[in-house]
Amino acid sequence: MTREDHVLIVSTIQDVPTDEIVLRLAALGVSHMRLNTEDYPFASTLTFCPTTNHGKNEFATDAKSLGTPTTIWYRRMRTPSKPDEMDEGVYTFCLQESRAALLGSLLSLDARWMSHPTAVWRAEFKPFQLSLAIKCGLPVPKTLITNDPSAVRSAFAGFDGMIVKPVRSGFIVNEGQEFSIYTSKILEDHLAELDNARFSPAIYQELVPKRFDVRVTIVGERIFAAAIDSQSDPDAAIDWRKTNNPQLPHHEISLPDNVRVKLLEMMKRLGLSFGAIDMVQTPEGKYVFLEVNPSGQWLWLDDKLHLGISDAVASWLAQMVTP
Protein backbone atom coordinates (compact mmCIF):
# COMPACT_ATOMS: atom_id res chain seq x y z
CA MET A 1 0.00 0.00 0.00
CA THR A 2 1.32 3.43 -0.86
CA ARG A 3 1.55 6.24 1.68
CA GLU A 4 -1.29 8.03 -0.06
CA ASP A 5 -3.67 5.08 -0.32
CA HIS A 6 -5.74 5.47 2.84
CA VAL A 7 -8.96 6.65 4.47
CA LEU A 8 -8.76 9.97 6.31
CA ILE A 9 -11.28 10.31 9.15
CA VAL A 10 -12.19 13.83 10.30
CA SER A 11 -13.94 13.45 13.64
CA THR A 12 -13.65 13.99 17.39
CA ILE A 13 -12.05 12.14 20.29
CA GLN A 14 -15.34 11.24 21.96
CA ASP A 15 -17.34 10.01 18.95
CA VAL A 16 -18.19 6.34 19.57
CA PRO A 17 -19.37 5.65 15.97
CA THR A 18 -15.94 6.77 14.77
CA ASP A 19 -14.32 4.32 17.20
CA GLU A 20 -16.47 1.55 15.75
CA ILE A 21 -15.58 2.34 12.14
CA VAL A 22 -11.87 2.57 12.99
CA LEU A 23 -12.06 -0.95 14.42
CA ARG A 24 -13.81 -2.24 11.31
CA LEU A 25 -11.34 -0.62 8.93
CA ALA A 26 -8.50 -2.17 10.91
CA ALA A 27 -10.21 -5.58 10.70
CA LEU A 28 -10.47 -5.15 6.92
CA GLY A 29 -6.77 -4.30 6.75
CA VAL A 30 -7.52 -0.83 5.40
CA SER A 31 -4.98 1.91 6.10
CA HIS A 32 -6.57 4.90 7.80
CA MET A 33 -5.67 8.10 9.63
CA ARG A 34 -7.86 9.78 12.25
CA LEU A 35 -7.85 13.54 12.71
CA ASN A 36 -9.55 14.64 15.94
CA THR A 37 -10.65 18.22 15.33
CA GLU A 38 -10.68 19.36 18.97
CA ASP A 39 -6.88 18.91 19.01
CA TYR A 40 -6.52 22.13 16.99
CA PRO A 41 -4.99 24.56 17.73
CA PHE A 42 -4.02 23.91 21.36
CA ALA A 43 -2.91 20.25 21.32
CA SER A 44 -1.66 19.77 17.75
CA THR A 45 -0.14 21.72 14.90
CA LEU A 46 -1.13 21.81 11.25
CA THR A 47 0.83 22.84 8.19
CA PHE A 48 -0.46 23.36 4.66
CA CYS A 49 1.50 24.24 1.57
CA PRO A 50 -0.25 24.65 -1.78
CA THR A 51 2.13 23.39 -4.43
CA THR A 52 2.41 22.66 -8.11
CA ASN A 53 4.58 19.62 -7.40
CA HIS A 54 2.75 16.91 -9.37
CA GLY A 55 -0.46 18.81 -8.68
CA LYS A 56 -0.61 17.67 -5.04
CA ASN A 57 -0.92 19.99 -2.05
CA GLU A 58 1.07 19.21 1.08
CA PHE A 59 -0.90 18.95 4.32
CA ALA A 60 0.56 17.78 7.62
CA THR A 61 -0.39 17.63 11.28
CA ASP A 62 2.32 17.58 13.94
CA ALA A 63 4.80 17.44 11.03
CA LYS A 64 3.30 14.11 9.88
CA SER A 65 2.13 14.27 6.27
CA LEU A 66 -1.46 13.29 5.54
CA GLY A 67 -0.50 12.51 1.97
CA THR A 68 -3.40 12.46 -0.45
CA PRO A 69 -6.13 10.21 0.98
CA THR A 70 -8.27 8.14 -1.37
CA THR A 71 -11.40 8.62 0.74
CA ILE A 72 -12.25 11.21 3.40
CA TRP A 73 -14.95 10.63 6.01
CA TYR A 74 -16.06 14.06 7.20
CA ARG A 75 -17.80 12.92 10.37
CA ARG A 76 -18.00 15.95 12.67
CA MET A 77 -16.16 18.91 14.20
CA ARG A 78 -15.71 19.75 17.88
CA THR A 79 -14.45 22.93 19.54
CA PRO A 80 -11.58 22.63 22.06
CA SER A 81 -11.96 24.10 25.54
CA LYS A 82 -10.47 27.50 26.30
CA PRO A 83 -7.14 27.37 28.12
CA ASP A 84 -7.64 28.79 31.61
CA GLU A 85 -5.14 31.62 31.18
CA MET A 86 -6.34 32.73 27.74
CA ASP A 87 -8.46 35.82 27.15
CA GLU A 88 -11.90 35.09 25.66
CA GLY A 89 -11.30 37.33 22.64
CA VAL A 90 -7.92 35.75 21.90
CA TYR A 91 -9.48 32.29 22.28
CA THR A 92 -12.22 33.14 19.77
CA PHE A 93 -9.65 34.50 17.31
CA CYS A 94 -7.48 31.38 17.60
CA LEU A 95 -10.49 29.11 17.07
CA GLN A 96 -11.65 30.98 13.99
CA GLU A 97 -8.20 31.03 12.44
CA SER A 98 -7.58 27.36 13.24
CA ARG A 99 -10.90 26.23 11.80
CA ALA A 100 -10.34 28.26 8.64
CA ALA A 101 -6.87 26.76 8.20
CA LEU A 102 -8.02 23.21 8.92
CA LEU A 103 -11.14 23.21 6.77
CA GLY A 104 -9.47 25.17 3.99
CA SER A 105 -6.66 22.62 3.87
CA LEU A 106 -9.07 19.68 3.84
CA LEU A 107 -11.12 21.23 1.03
CA SER A 108 -7.99 21.30 -1.11
CA LEU A 109 -7.72 17.50 -1.05
CA ASP A 110 -9.04 15.73 -4.13
CA ALA A 111 -10.72 12.62 -2.72
CA ARG A 112 -13.93 10.63 -2.49
CA TRP A 113 -15.97 12.11 0.39
CA MET A 114 -18.51 10.84 2.89
CA SER A 115 -19.78 13.54 2.63
CA HIS A 116 -18.16 16.68 1.22
CA PRO A 117 -18.21 19.47 3.85
CA THR A 118 -20.03 21.89 1.57
CA ALA A 119 -22.79 19.31 1.05
CA VAL A 120 -22.99 18.65 4.80
CA TRP A 121 -23.19 22.36 5.67
CA ARG A 122 -25.93 22.98 3.13
CA ALA A 123 -27.91 19.90 4.19
CA GLU A 124 -27.92 21.03 7.83
CA PHE A 125 -30.32 23.89 7.03
CA LYS A 126 -33.79 22.52 7.75
CA PRO A 127 -35.76 25.08 5.69
CA PHE A 128 -33.71 23.98 2.68
CA GLN A 129 -34.24 20.28 3.50
CA LEU A 130 -37.99 20.66 3.68
CA SER A 131 -38.21 22.57 0.40
CA LEU A 132 -36.06 19.97 -1.36
CA ALA A 133 -38.09 17.09 0.11
CA ILE A 134 -41.24 18.59 -1.41
CA LYS A 135 -39.50 18.90 -4.79
CA CYS A 136 -38.55 15.22 -4.57
CA GLY A 137 -42.19 14.28 -3.99
CA LEU A 138 -41.92 13.44 -0.29
CA PRO A 139 -44.87 14.42 1.93
CA VAL A 140 -43.91 16.89 4.68
CA PRO A 141 -46.02 18.34 7.50
CA LYS A 142 -47.60 21.76 7.05
CA THR A 143 -44.78 24.02 8.20
CA LEU A 144 -44.21 27.59 9.37
CA ILE A 145 -40.74 28.88 10.27
CA THR A 146 -41.02 32.20 12.06
CA ASN A 147 -40.35 34.38 15.09
CA ASP A 148 -43.64 36.26 14.62
CA PRO A 149 -46.06 35.37 17.47
CA SER A 150 -49.08 36.48 15.45
CA ALA A 151 -48.10 34.16 12.60
CA VAL A 152 -47.82 31.27 15.06
CA ARG A 153 -51.29 31.98 16.45
CA SER A 154 -52.77 32.11 12.94
CA ALA A 155 -51.12 28.83 11.98
CA PHE A 156 -52.30 27.19 15.19
CA ALA A 157 -55.89 28.03 14.25
CA GLY A 158 -55.43 26.35 10.86
CA PHE A 159 -53.41 23.31 11.94
CA ASP A 160 -54.92 20.13 13.34
CA GLY A 161 -52.55 20.21 16.31
CA MET A 162 -49.12 21.87 16.36
CA ILE A 163 -45.57 21.04 17.40
CA VAL A 164 -42.50 23.25 17.71
CA LYS A 165 -38.81 22.38 17.32
CA PRO A 166 -35.52 24.25 16.81
CA VAL A 167 -34.40 25.41 13.39
CA ARG A 168 -30.87 24.17 14.02
CA SER A 169 -29.53 23.30 17.49
CA GLY A 170 -31.06 20.71 19.79
CA PHE A 171 -29.15 21.99 22.81
CA ILE A 172 -28.95 25.17 24.85
CA VAL A 173 -26.52 26.21 27.58
CA ASN A 174 -28.10 28.14 30.45
CA GLU A 175 -26.16 29.17 33.56
CA GLY A 176 -23.38 26.79 32.65
CA GLN A 177 -25.64 23.76 32.18
CA GLU A 178 -26.51 22.10 28.87
CA PHE A 179 -30.13 21.19 28.20
CA SER A 180 -31.71 19.24 25.35
CA ILE A 181 -34.47 20.90 23.35
CA TYR A 182 -37.04 18.32 22.28
CA THR A 183 -39.91 18.61 19.85
CA SER A 184 -42.89 19.75 21.92
CA LYS A 185 -46.64 19.98 21.43
CA ILE A 186 -48.15 23.46 21.55
CA LEU A 187 -51.37 23.74 23.52
CA GLU A 188 -53.88 26.58 23.34
CA ASP A 189 -52.74 27.79 26.76
CA HIS A 190 -49.27 28.37 25.32
CA LEU A 191 -50.52 30.95 22.81
CA ALA A 192 -50.75 33.60 25.50
CA GLU A 193 -47.05 33.11 26.30
CA LEU A 194 -45.59 33.58 22.83
CA ASP A 195 -44.07 37.03 23.24
CA ASN A 196 -40.61 35.56 23.86
CA ALA A 197 -40.92 33.58 20.62
CA ARG A 198 -39.84 36.67 18.70
CA PHE A 199 -36.31 36.31 20.09
CA SER A 200 -35.61 33.13 18.10
CA PRO A 201 -37.23 31.65 14.99
CA ALA A 202 -38.50 28.11 15.36
CA ILE A 203 -40.11 25.44 13.20
CA TYR A 204 -43.86 25.13 13.80
CA GLN A 205 -45.51 22.15 12.14
CA GLU A 206 -48.86 20.44 12.03
CA LEU A 207 -48.92 17.47 14.40
CA VAL A 208 -48.81 14.36 12.20
CA PRO A 209 -50.65 11.31 13.63
CA LYS A 210 -48.16 8.49 14.16
CA ARG A 211 -48.23 4.75 13.96
CA PHE A 212 -44.43 4.70 14.25
CA ASP A 213 -41.49 7.01 14.13
CA VAL A 214 -39.16 5.79 11.39
CA ARG A 215 -35.37 6.17 11.21
CA VAL A 216 -33.88 5.64 7.77
CA THR A 217 -30.09 5.42 7.46
CA ILE A 218 -28.66 5.69 3.95
CA VAL A 219 -25.08 4.67 3.13
CA GLY A 220 -24.32 5.24 -0.53
CA GLU A 221 -27.38 3.65 -2.12
CA ARG A 222 -28.02 1.15 0.68
CA ILE A 223 -31.08 1.85 2.81
CA PHE A 224 -31.61 0.64 6.38
CA ALA A 225 -35.00 1.41 7.91
CA ALA A 226 -36.30 0.90 11.43
CA ALA A 227 -39.71 1.59 12.96
CA ILE A 228 -39.70 2.96 16.50
CA ASP A 229 -42.87 2.26 18.49
CA SER A 230 -42.93 5.71 20.06
CA GLN A 231 -46.67 5.60 20.67
CA SER A 232 -46.25 2.81 23.23
CA ASP A 233 -44.65 5.29 25.67
CA PRO A 234 -46.38 8.61 26.54
CA ASP A 235 -42.98 10.27 27.09
CA ALA A 236 -41.93 9.33 23.54
CA ALA A 237 -45.18 10.10 21.75
CA ILE A 238 -44.16 13.55 20.46
CA ASP A 239 -40.35 13.09 20.44
CA TRP A 240 -39.14 9.52 20.84
CA ARG A 241 -35.71 10.72 22.05
CA LYS A 242 -37.36 11.97 25.25
CA THR A 243 -38.07 8.47 26.55
CA ASN A 244 -36.18 6.97 29.48
CA ASN A 245 -37.21 3.48 28.40
CA PRO A 246 -34.16 1.58 27.06
CA GLN A 247 -36.53 -1.12 25.82
CA LEU A 248 -38.61 1.15 23.58
CA PRO A 249 -39.66 -1.30 20.84
CA HIS A 250 -37.84 -1.11 17.50
CA HIS A 251 -38.17 -3.35 14.46
CA GLU A 252 -36.66 -3.49 11.01
CA ILE A 253 -38.94 -2.50 8.14
CA SER A 254 -38.80 -2.38 4.37
CA LEU A 255 -39.83 0.94 2.83
CA PRO A 256 -42.15 1.05 -0.19
CA ASP A 257 -40.26 1.34 -3.47
CA ASN A 258 -41.62 4.80 -4.25
CA VAL A 259 -40.39 6.13 -0.87
CA ARG A 260 -36.96 4.57 -1.40
CA VAL A 261 -36.63 6.17 -4.83
CA LYS A 262 -37.59 9.61 -3.53
CA LEU A 263 -35.20 9.40 -0.58
CA LEU A 264 -32.31 8.39 -2.83
CA GLU A 265 -33.16 11.24 -5.18
CA MET A 266 -33.09 13.66 -2.26
CA MET A 267 -29.71 12.33 -1.10
CA LYS A 268 -28.36 12.71 -4.63
CA ARG A 269 -29.58 16.30 -4.86
CA LEU A 270 -28.10 17.06 -1.45
CA GLY A 271 -24.78 15.55 -2.51
CA LEU A 272 -24.72 13.27 0.54
CA SER A 273 -23.35 9.73 0.65
CA PHE A 274 -24.57 9.28 4.24
CA GLY A 275 -27.71 10.50 5.93
CA ALA A 276 -29.86 9.70 8.97
CA ILE A 277 -33.45 10.54 8.04
CA ASP A 278 -36.38 10.93 10.43
CA MET A 279 -39.86 10.13 9.12
CA VAL A 280 -43.29 9.29 10.47
CA GLN A 281 -45.49 6.41 9.37
CA THR A 282 -49.12 7.43 9.86
CA PRO A 283 -51.83 5.00 11.00
CA GLU A 284 -52.86 4.77 7.32
CA GLY A 285 -49.34 3.72 6.30
CA LYS A 286 -48.26 7.01 4.70
CA TYR A 287 -44.60 8.01 5.12
CA VAL A 288 -43.99 11.68 6.01
CA PHE A 289 -40.53 13.28 5.87
CA LEU A 290 -39.34 15.26 8.90
CA GLU A 291 -35.61 15.92 8.49
CA VAL A 292 -32.21 14.54 7.54
CA ASN A 293 -29.08 14.65 9.67
CA PRO A 294 -25.99 14.37 7.44
CA SER A 295 -23.88 13.24 10.42
CA GLY A 296 -26.48 11.34 12.44
CA GLN A 297 -26.15 8.43 14.86
CA TRP A 298 -26.86 4.79 14.05
CA LEU A 299 -25.06 2.52 16.54
CA TRP A 300 -28.13 1.94 18.71
CA LEU A 301 -29.92 0.52 15.66
CA ASP A 302 -27.11 -1.94 14.99
CA ASP A 303 -27.11 -2.89 18.67
CA LYS A 304 -30.87 -3.47 18.77
CA LEU A 305 -31.55 -4.84 15.31
CA HIS A 306 -28.17 -5.91 13.87
CA LEU A 307 -28.86 -4.00 10.66
CA GLY A 308 -25.22 -3.90 9.55
CA ILE A 309 -24.98 -0.12 9.15
CA SER A 310 -21.43 0.03 10.58
CA ASP A 311 -20.31 -2.66 8.13
CA ALA A 312 -21.87 -0.67 5.29
CA VAL A 313 -20.08 2.55 6.31
CA ALA A 314 -16.71 0.78 6.62
CA SER A 315 -17.20 -0.97 3.28
CA TRP A 316 -18.12 2.29 1.54
CA LEU A 317 -15.04 4.03 2.93
CA ALA A 318 -12.77 1.13 1.99
CA GLN A 319 -14.19 0.61 -1.49
CA MET A 320 -11.39 2.36 -3.37
CA VAL A 321 -8.56 1.70 -0.94
CA THR A 322 -6.43 -1.28 -1.89
CA PRO A 323 -5.73 -3.62 1.08
SVG drawing of the C-alpha trace seen along z (x, -y; Angstrom):
<svg xmlns="http://www.w3.org/2000/svg" viewBox="-58 -40 65 48">
<polyline fill="none" stroke="black" stroke-width="0.4" points="0.0,0.0 1.3,-3.4 1.6,-6.2 -1.3,-8.0 -3.7,-5.1 -5.7,-5.5 -9.0,-6.7 -8.8,-10.0 -11.3,-10.3 -12.2,-13.8 -13.9,-13.4 -13.6,-14.0 -12.1,-12.1 -15.3,-11.2 -17.3,-10.0 -18.2,-6.3 -19.4,-5.6 -15.9,-6.8 -14.3,-4.3 -16.5,-1.5 -15.6,-2.3 -11.9,-2.6 -12.1,0.9 -13.8,2.2 -11.3,0.6 -8.5,2.2 -10.2,5.6 -10.5,5.2 -6.8,4.3 -7.5,0.8 -5.0,-1.9 -6.6,-4.9 -5.7,-8.1 -7.9,-9.8 -7.8,-13.5 -9.5,-14.6 -10.7,-18.2 -10.7,-19.4 -6.9,-18.9 -6.5,-22.1 -5.0,-24.6 -4.0,-23.9 -2.9,-20.2 -1.7,-19.8 -0.1,-21.7 -1.1,-21.8 0.8,-22.8 -0.5,-23.4 1.5,-24.2 -0.2,-24.7 2.1,-23.4 2.4,-22.7 4.6,-19.6 2.8,-16.9 -0.5,-18.8 -0.6,-17.7 -0.9,-20.0 1.1,-19.2 -0.9,-19.0 0.6,-17.8 -0.4,-17.6 2.3,-17.6 4.8,-17.4 3.3,-14.1 2.1,-14.3 -1.5,-13.3 -0.5,-12.5 -3.4,-12.5 -6.1,-10.2 -8.3,-8.1 -11.4,-8.6 -12.2,-11.2 -15.0,-10.6 -16.1,-14.1 -17.8,-12.9 -18.0,-16.0 -16.2,-18.9 -15.7,-19.8 -14.4,-22.9 -11.6,-22.6 -12.0,-24.1 -10.5,-27.5 -7.1,-27.4 -7.6,-28.8 -5.1,-31.6 -6.3,-32.7 -8.5,-35.8 -11.9,-35.1 -11.3,-37.3 -7.9,-35.7 -9.5,-32.3 -12.2,-33.1 -9.6,-34.5 -7.5,-31.4 -10.5,-29.1 -11.7,-31.0 -8.2,-31.0 -7.6,-27.4 -10.9,-26.2 -10.3,-28.3 -6.9,-26.8 -8.0,-23.2 -11.1,-23.2 -9.5,-25.2 -6.7,-22.6 -9.1,-19.7 -11.1,-21.2 -8.0,-21.3 -7.7,-17.5 -9.0,-15.7 -10.7,-12.6 -13.9,-10.6 -16.0,-12.1 -18.5,-10.8 -19.8,-13.5 -18.2,-16.7 -18.2,-19.5 -20.0,-21.9 -22.8,-19.3 -23.0,-18.6 -23.2,-22.4 -25.9,-23.0 -27.9,-19.9 -27.9,-21.0 -30.3,-23.9 -33.8,-22.5 -35.8,-25.1 -33.7,-24.0 -34.2,-20.3 -38.0,-20.7 -38.2,-22.6 -36.1,-20.0 -38.1,-17.1 -41.2,-18.6 -39.5,-18.9 -38.5,-15.2 -42.2,-14.3 -41.9,-13.4 -44.9,-14.4 -43.9,-16.9 -46.0,-18.3 -47.6,-21.8 -44.8,-24.0 -44.2,-27.6 -40.7,-28.9 -41.0,-32.2 -40.4,-34.4 -43.6,-36.3 -46.1,-35.4 -49.1,-36.5 -48.1,-34.2 -47.8,-31.3 -51.3,-32.0 -52.8,-32.1 -51.1,-28.8 -52.3,-27.2 -55.9,-28.0 -55.4,-26.4 -53.4,-23.3 -54.9,-20.1 -52.5,-20.2 -49.1,-21.9 -45.6,-21.0 -42.5,-23.2 -38.8,-22.4 -35.5,-24.3 -34.4,-25.4 -30.9,-24.2 -29.5,-23.3 -31.1,-20.7 -29.1,-22.0 -29.0,-25.2 -26.5,-26.2 -28.1,-28.1 -26.2,-29.2 -23.4,-26.8 -25.6,-23.8 -26.5,-22.1 -30.1,-21.2 -31.7,-19.2 -34.5,-20.9 -37.0,-18.3 -39.9,-18.6 -42.9,-19.7 -46.6,-20.0 -48.2,-23.5 -51.4,-23.7 -53.9,-26.6 -52.7,-27.8 -49.3,-28.4 -50.5,-30.9 -50.7,-33.6 -47.1,-33.1 -45.6,-33.6 -44.1,-37.0 -40.6,-35.6 -40.9,-33.6 -39.8,-36.7 -36.3,-36.3 -35.6,-33.1 -37.2,-31.7 -38.5,-28.1 -40.1,-25.4 -43.9,-25.1 -45.5,-22.2 -48.9,-20.4 -48.9,-17.5 -48.8,-14.4 -50.6,-11.3 -48.2,-8.5 -48.2,-4.8 -44.4,-4.7 -41.5,-7.0 -39.2,-5.8 -35.4,-6.2 -33.9,-5.6 -30.1,-5.4 -28.7,-5.7 -25.1,-4.7 -24.3,-5.2 -27.4,-3.6 -28.0,-1.1 -31.1,-1.9 -31.6,-0.6 -35.0,-1.4 -36.3,-0.9 -39.7,-1.6 -39.7,-3.0 -42.9,-2.3 -42.9,-5.7 -46.7,-5.6 -46.3,-2.8 -44.7,-5.3 -46.4,-8.6 -43.0,-10.3 -41.9,-9.3 -45.2,-10.1 -44.2,-13.5 -40.4,-13.1 -39.1,-9.5 -35.7,-10.7 -37.4,-12.0 -38.1,-8.5 -36.2,-7.0 -37.2,-3.5 -34.2,-1.6 -36.5,1.1 -38.6,-1.1 -39.7,1.3 -37.8,1.1 -38.2,3.4 -36.7,3.5 -38.9,2.5 -38.8,2.4 -39.8,-0.9 -42.2,-1.1 -40.3,-1.3 -41.6,-4.8 -40.4,-6.1 -37.0,-4.6 -36.6,-6.2 -37.6,-9.6 -35.2,-9.4 -32.3,-8.4 -33.2,-11.2 -33.1,-13.7 -29.7,-12.3 -28.4,-12.7 -29.6,-16.3 -28.1,-17.1 -24.8,-15.5 -24.7,-13.3 -23.4,-9.7 -24.6,-9.3 -27.7,-10.5 -29.9,-9.7 -33.5,-10.5 -36.4,-10.9 -39.9,-10.1 -43.3,-9.3 -45.5,-6.4 -49.1,-7.4 -51.8,-5.0 -52.9,-4.8 -49.3,-3.7 -48.3,-7.0 -44.6,-8.0 -44.0,-11.7 -40.5,-13.3 -39.3,-15.3 -35.6,-15.9 -32.2,-14.5 -29.1,-14.7 -26.0,-14.4 -23.9,-13.2 -26.5,-11.3 -26.1,-8.4 -26.9,-4.8 -25.1,-2.5 -28.1,-1.9 -29.9,-0.5 -27.1,1.9 -27.1,2.9 -30.9,3.5 -31.6,4.8 -28.2,5.9 -28.9,4.0 -25.2,3.9 -25.0,0.1 -21.4,0.0 -20.3,2.7 -21.9,0.7 -20.1,-2.5 -16.7,-0.8 -17.2,1.0 -18.1,-2.3 -15.0,-4.0 -12.8,-1.1 -14.2,-0.6 -11.4,-2.4 -8.6,-1.7 -6.4,1.3 -5.7,3.6"/>
</svg>
